[in-house]
């Protein structure tokens, strides 16, 4: 038995006592909580995604854990296990696959009623249908500028947190905050339309921009995150002003 399989089986055994059979889960006709809704969304996604749809064994879906993260909007993380009749992931039609019952553990993140992340066994991205940790070939032409990183971050913030009322500046005032004589890193401040955004990055071939944003309008807030050289945004913190 390989290390990955041992880890998966250990997780299932560890939570077996508290596992809930999802196929038997029925919220009834009453009003259900957001967490229960997230559970149903995660279940529906896994059952219709390629890995389970290809050879998932009916009746094997188990809830291991559901947690909510301290974020806004709330991020629900649902961990589900299930069994497949063959090894591997995704739709394996036409492939030579080992016919062996395989236990999988899926971690599904639900935000605003939508699945935004789904990873199986820490090895397979069920949304992208590819192995985790594999990056696409880098094209130098895709490296974005600091201003583009700011626009990517602003669009992410307003979209992810449903801040439709927040104005987005079409033109930024830019101030260079890099200390004189500093070599190897840069910092700029972008202001406009109630926004103050500070961007820092190392002067390397493929920079990752660290972004701190403040908005002082009617819905004031602070945000922290990163934007990679291709425009991928990762949120590290969000807080509404008190």
Residue, then its C-alpha position, 0 to 999 in steps of 0.5 A: x500500500x503506497x503512502x497516499x493510500x495509507x493517508x486517505x484510509x487513515x483520514x476515513x478511519x479517523x472520522x468514521x465514528x462521526x461520518x454522515x452518509x450524504x445520500x441519506x441527508x435530507x433537510x426537509x421542506x424547512x429553511x436550511x442554514x447556509x452551512x447545510x446549503x453549502x454541504x448540499x452544493x458540495x455533494x451535488x458537485x462531487x456527484x456530478x464531477x468527472x471522477x465520481x461520475x465515471x466510476x463512483x460507487x453509489x452509497x459511499x459518499x460520507x461527510x467527514x467535516x464541514x467548517x466555515x472560515x472567518x471571512x466575508x463572504x463566508x468560505x465553507x470547507x466541506x470534506x467528503x470521502x467516497x469510493x471509486x471502482x477504479x484507480x485514478x481521477x477524472x473521466x478515464x474513458x478509453x484509458x487502461x485503468x486498474x480495477x481496484x476499489x479506491x477511496x478518495x477524500x475531496x476537499x470542496x470550498x463553497x463561497x456564495x453558493x458556488x464551488x470555487x475550489x475542489x481538490x481530491x486526495x491533495x493530488x487532483x484539481x477537480x475544477x481544472x481537471x489536472x494534477x495539483x502543483x503543475x503550472x502551465x508553461x510561462x510566457x514572458x509576454x504574460x507578466x503583468x505590470x504593477x498597475x495591472x496587478x492593482x486592477x486585478x486586485x480591485x476587480x477581485x475584491x469588488x466581485x468576491x465581496x459583492x461590493x457593487x456600490x464601491x467605485x472603481x477608479x479608471x485612473x490612478x495617481x502613482x507614487x514611488x515609495x521605494x527607499x533611495x538606494x534600495x536594490x532588489x525590491x520596489x514599492x508603489x502607492x496607487x490612489x484614486x476614487x477613495x482607494x489607497x493601494x500599496x504594492x510591493x514586489x521583488x525585482x525578479x523575473x516572475x514577480x509576485x505582487x504583495x497588495x494592501x488596499x484600503x477604501x474609505x467610502x461608505x463601505x470602508x474596508x481593508x484588504x490584503x493579498x497577492x497577485x502573481x505575474x500572470x494575474x492570479x489573485x490570492x486573498x490573505x485578509x479582508x476586514x470591514x471598517x468598524 
